[in-house]
Amino acid sequence: MIAWLAYAVLAVPLLFSVYFTPSHIAPQTFVMRLLVEAMLFAYIALALSNSAYLPKFSALSWSVIAFAGIYIVAGIFGLNPAQSFFSDLDWHWGFLTVAHLIVFFFILRGIMRDKEIWRRLFAVSVSASALAAMYGVWQFFFTPEIGRIYSTIGNPAALSSYVLLNA
């Protein structure tokens, strides 16, 4: 079940509606957070029943924890600590979202032990990105009045980062 939720998290960028205004990213972020929280509850139940699924700490894990600590300190001492924590309606890139991504990392680290599962995870991510890119190409050729291409992501800058990461 946790693996299927992870696949769903990676397919969230395909969630799109013209009614997602003013931000297309906000509903996708909320869905991603809900899926990660569902994964967390399932993962806690799994880890309580079998301690073998607890994540192993490595240099990468400690680096992620250090990043989170630095992100918190920077947010506290930034110009607007509330916005650093919650972000804004357009981007949703505050610590709350970063914390969900960190939880997602540790859950994947705890349960994804087989190379085949990782391959499927990467295949879902790349497939979702390819579909978003193809929709962007369709927008370019068939809806020139929109200006810059935003595909299912809703923002050209976020789209380019997302597609490039998966390329």
MOBELUR-V242119 format. One record per backbone hydrogen bond with DSSP energy under -0.5 kcal/mol. NH is the residue of the N-H (numbers start at 1). CO is the residue of the C=O. If there is no record, write none. Layout:
# MOBELUR-V242119
NH_CO ; NH_CO
This chain:
# MOBELUR-V242119
5_1 ; 6_2 ; 7_3 ; 8_4 ; 9_5 ; 10_6 ; 11_7 ; 12_8 ; 12_9 ; 14_11 ; 15_12 ; 16_14 ; 20_17 ; 21_19 ; 27_23 ; 28_24 ; 29_25 ; 30_26 ; 31_27 ; 32_28 ; 33_29 ; 34_30 ; 35_31 ; 36_32 ; 37_33 ; 38_34 ; 39_35 ; 40_36 ; 41_37 ; 42_38 ; 43_39 ; 44_40 ; 45_41 ; 46_42 ; 47_43 ; 48_44 ; 49_45 ; 50_46 ; 53_50 ; 54_51 ; 62_58 ; 63_59 ; 64_60 ; 65_61 ; 66_62 ; 67_63 ; 68_64 ; 69_65 ; 70_66 ; 71_67 ; 72_68 ; 73_69 ; 74_70 ; 75_71 ; 76_72 ; 77_73 ; 78_75 ; 84_80 ; 85_81 ; 86_82 ; 87_83 ; 92_88 ; 95_84 ; 96_85 ; 97_94 ; 98_94 ; 99_95 ; 100_96 ; 101_97 ; 102_98 ; 103_99 ; 104_100 ; 105_101 ; 106_102 ; 107_103 ; 108_104 ; 109_105 ; 110_106 ; 111_107 ; 112_108 ; 113_111 ; 118_114 ; 119_115 ; 120_116 ; 121_117 ; 122_118 ; 123_119 ; 124_120 ; 125_121 ; 126_122 ; 127_123 ; 128_124 ; 129_125 ; 130_126 ; 131_127 ; 132_128 ; 133_129 ; 134_130 ; 135_131 ; 136_132 ; 137_133 ; 138_134 ; 139_135 ; 140_136 ; 141_137 ; 142_138 ; 143_139 ; 146_143 ; 147_144 ; 148_146 ; 153_150 ; 154_150 ; 155_150 ; 159_155 ; 160_156 ; 161_157 ; 162_158 ; 163_159 ; 164_160 ; 165_161 ; 166_162 ; 167_163
